[in-house]
Amino acid sequence: FFDGFWYLLAQIDGKDWIIKFRLENIKKIELLDEFFTSPKNLNTFLDQSVNIWFTEKRDKQVVLKVDKDVAMYFKRQVYFPLQKITKENRDGSLRIETKICHNEEILRIIFRWIPYVHVIKPKDLKTEVEELVNRY
């Protein structure tokens, strides 16, 4: 259950990746007498995910600056996957680091906190945020 929607997660035998299906988009099912074993790392994927945009590889390092005006919220709650406060600046702002699968995983969260959250790196995420804001 992510962002108000139920999903069915599936893994194809012999593949490392997970497919995601929103339940309301499933038109037909067939009940079988077969069973499956959940991947051992499924709980880790789900525990580290803040929305459905996760994948198995969480290898993109992101650095954010959070303004002092909202720093208290980020000290109380985890908004980003694997969120770590790595520095509390003298002005009350925070430096937050996280690891993501791809930009889509945190774009909506960043937009929810604009103008208080700023992308420091990676450059492609910073550029994408700037382009979307300018387009708006």
Phi, psi and chi 1 to 4 in degrees:
 res  aa     phi    psi   chi1   chi2   chi3   chi4
   1 PHE       -  111.9 -172.8   77.7      -      -
   2 PHE  -133.1  133.4  -74.8  107.0      -      -
   3 ASP    50.8   35.9  -63.8  -32.0      -      -
   4 GLY    87.8    6.3      -      -      -      -
   5 PHE  -126.7  145.3  -60.9   99.8      -      -
   6 TRP   -93.0  139.8  -75.6   99.6      -      -
   7 TYR  -126.3  149.8  -68.3   86.8      -      -
   8 LEU  -107.0  125.7  171.2   67.4      -      -
   9 LEU  -101.4  138.8  -56.5  178.4      -      -
  10 ALA  -137.3  147.8      -      -      -      -
  11 GLN  -130.1  131.1 -173.4  173.0   33.3      -
  12 ILE   -83.0  136.1  -62.4  173.0      -      -
  13 ASP   -52.2  132.5  -72.3  -22.8      -      -
  14 GLY    84.9   -4.3      -      -      -      -
  15 LYS  -109.9  149.7  -56.5  -70.5 -176.3 -176.1
  16 ASP   -91.0  -12.8  -69.9  -22.2      -      -
  17 TRP   -97.2  159.7   36.8  -90.2      -      -
  18 ILE  -112.2  137.4  -67.1  176.2      -      -
  19 ILE   -99.3  143.2  -56.9  170.0      -      -
  20 LYS  -119.4  131.3  -57.6  155.9 -163.8  133.0
  21 PHE  -123.8  126.3  -59.9   96.3      -      -
  22 ARG   -75.0  131.5  -92.4 -173.7   38.4 -174.1
  23 LEU   -57.6  -38.7  -74.1 -173.8      -      -
  24 GLU   -69.7  -10.7   72.3  -94.6   15.2      -
  25 ASN   -92.5   -7.0  -66.9  -25.6      -      -
  26 ILE   -81.7  120.3  -62.3  172.7      -      -
  27 LYS   -94.2  -26.9  -57.1  -63.2 -179.4 -150.5
  28 LYS  -151.4  139.6 -177.4  179.5  176.3 -176.3
  29 ILE  -130.3  158.0   61.7  169.9      -      -
  30 GLU  -131.3  123.1 -179.3 -179.6  -17.6      -
  31 LEU   -80.0  126.5 -174.2   60.3      -      -
  32 LEU  -116.1  162.0  -57.3  174.5      -      -
  33 ASP   -90.7   18.3  -72.0  -30.4      -      -
  34 GLU   -96.1  162.9  -61.2  175.0   23.5      -
  35 PHE  -134.0  170.3   67.2   94.2      -      -
  36 PHE  -137.7  163.7   68.6   96.3      -      -
  37 THR  -112.1  129.3  -56.2      -      -      -
  38 SER   -64.1  143.8  -61.4      -      -      -
  39 PRO   -59.0  143.8  -18.4   26.9      -      -
  40 LYS   -60.8  -31.1  -68.3  178.1 -177.3  177.5
  41 ASN   -93.9    8.1   52.8   -0.8      -      -
  42 LEU   -61.3  -45.6  179.3   62.2      -      -
  43 ASN   -61.6  -35.6  -75.3  -22.4      -      -
  44 THR   -64.4  -45.6  -58.6      -      -      -
  45 PHE   -55.5  -48.6  -65.8  154.8      -      -
  46 LEU   -69.0  -40.2  -64.4  175.4      -      -
  47 ASP   -64.8  -31.9  -70.3  -16.5      -      -
  48 GLN   -89.7    0.4  -66.1  177.0   -5.1      -
  49 SER  -104.3  140.0  -59.2      -      -      -
  50 VAL  -106.5   -8.7  -66.6      -      -      -
  51 ASN  -160.3 -175.1   56.4   37.1      -      -
  52 ILE   -78.2   -4.5 -162.4   62.4      -      -
  53 TRP   -82.1   22.6  -65.5  100.8      -      -
  54 PHE   -84.3  158.0   67.7   89.2      -      -
  55 THR  -134.3 -178.5   62.4      -      -      -
  56 GLU   -73.8  -26.2  -67.1   72.8   31.3      -
  57 LYS  -100.4  112.5  -74.1 -171.9  179.4  179.8
  58 ARG  -107.7   82.1 -174.6  170.8  -59.2  -73.1
  59 ASP  -128.5   11.8   56.8    0.9      -      -
  60 LYS  -103.4  114.9 -171.3  170.6 -170.2  176.4
  61 GLN   -79.3  131.3 -176.5   73.4   21.4      -
  62 VAL  -126.0  137.5  174.5      -      -      -
  63 VAL  -122.1  129.7  177.8      -      -      -
  64 LEU  -126.0  151.0  -54.7  164.9      -      -
  65 LYS  -110.2  129.2 -179.8 -176.1  176.6 -144.1
  66 VAL  -111.8  122.5  175.2      -      -      -
  67 ASP   -63.7  154.2  -69.9  -10.6      -      -
  68 LYS   -58.3  -29.3   66.5  178.9  178.8  177.7
  69 ASP   -62.1  -25.1  -60.8  -32.0      -      -
  70 VAL  -124.2    6.3  -62.1      -      -      -
  71 ALA   -55.3  -37.0      -      -      -      -
  72 MET   -60.3  -33.5   65.7 -179.6  169.5      -
  73 TYR   -67.8  -38.1  -60.6  109.6      -      -
  74 PHE   -76.7  -17.5  -73.0   82.8      -      -
  75 LYS   -79.4  -25.5  -71.7  179.1  179.0  179.9
  76 ARG   -94.4  -26.4  -67.2 -179.5 -171.4  157.6
  77 GLN  -138.8  147.4 -177.0  172.5  -20.7      -
  78 VAL   -90.0  117.7  173.5      -      -      -
  79 TYR  -102.2  -27.7  -69.0   97.0      -      -
  80 PHE  -114.2  151.8  -58.3  104.5      -      -
  81 PRO   -61.5  134.0   15.0  -21.3      -      -
  82 LEU    55.1   33.2  -56.8  177.8      -      -
  83 GLN   -60.4  130.1  171.6 -179.9  -46.8      -
  84 LYS  -134.3  129.7  -69.3 -178.6 -174.6  170.8
  85 ILE   -82.0  115.2  -63.1  172.0      -      -
  86 THR  -100.8  -14.2   56.3      -      -      -
  87 LYS  -159.6  136.0 -174.1  174.3 -176.6 -175.8
  88 GLU  -108.6  113.8  -67.7 -169.0   41.8      -
  89 ASN   -78.7  159.8  -61.2  -52.0      -      -
  90 ARG   -58.9  -31.6  -72.4 -175.5 -179.4  175.1
  91 ASP   -80.7    0.8   65.7   -2.3      -      -
  92 GLY    95.4   -8.2      -      -      -      -
  93 SER   -76.3  165.2   64.5      -      -      -
  94 LEU  -122.3  152.3  -56.4  173.6      -      -
  95 ARG  -108.6  123.1  176.4 -175.1  169.8  109.4
  96 ILE  -117.4  136.8  -69.2 -178.5      -      -
  97 GLU  -118.9  147.4  -65.3 -174.2   19.3      -
  98 THR  -151.7  166.5 -173.7      -      -      -
  99 LYS  -122.0  133.4  -73.8 -165.1  171.7 -137.8
 100 ILE  -125.8  169.1   62.0  170.4      -      -
 101 CYS   -87.6  -49.1  -56.5      -      -      -
 102 HIS  -155.9  166.3   50.9   76.8      -      -
 103 ASN   -55.2  -38.4  -66.6   -8.4      -      -
 104 GLU   -55.7  -27.0 -168.2   64.3   41.8      -
 105 GLU   -61.9  -31.9 -173.3  175.0   14.8      -
 106 ILE  -121.3   -3.3   65.8  169.0      -      -
 107 LEU   -55.8  -49.0  -83.0  173.9      -      -
 108 ARG   -63.5  -33.1  -73.7  173.8  179.0   80.3
 109 ILE   -70.1  -43.1  -57.2  166.6      -      -
 110 ILE   -59.7  -45.9  -68.7  169.9      -      -
 111 PHE   -63.8  -31.6  -72.4  130.5      -      -
 112 ARG   -62.8  -28.2 -173.9 -179.6  -45.0  153.1
 113 TRP  -107.0    3.6  -71.1   99.6      -      -
 114 ILE   -64.7  134.6  -76.1  178.9      -      -
 115 PRO  -100.2   19.3   36.2  -35.2      -      -
 116 TYR   -92.3  -14.6  -55.3  105.4      -      -
 117 VAL  -116.7  130.6  171.7      -      -      -
 118 HIS  -124.5  134.1  -48.3  -87.3      -      -
 119 VAL   -81.4  123.4  177.8      -      -      -
 120 ILE   -90.6  -48.3  -54.2  -57.3      -      -
 121 LYS  -157.3  156.1   58.5 -178.6  175.6  179.1
 122 PRO   -81.2  163.0   30.7  -34.1      -      -
 123 LYS   -61.8  -39.6 -174.1  172.5  176.1   50.0
 124 ASP   -64.8  -35.6   72.0  -57.2      -      -
 125 LEU   -69.9  -44.1  177.1   60.9      -      -
 126 LYS   -59.0  -44.7 -178.7  176.1  179.7  147.9
 127 THR   -63.4  -42.7  -59.4      -      -      -
 128 GLU   -62.9  -42.8 -173.7  172.1   -1.0      -
 129 VAL   -62.8  -46.3  168.4      -      -      -
 130 GLU   -61.3  -43.3  -70.3  170.3   -7.4      -
 131 GLU   -64.9  -41.8  -72.4  174.0   -5.1      -
 132 LEU   -66.9  -39.4  -71.1  167.4      -      -
 133 VAL   -65.4  -43.6  167.5      -      -      -
 134 ASN   -64.7  -36.5  -71.2  -27.2      -      -
 135 ARG   -65.9  -32.8 -150.5  173.5  -11.1  155.9
 136 TYR   -66.3      -  178.7   73.9      -      -
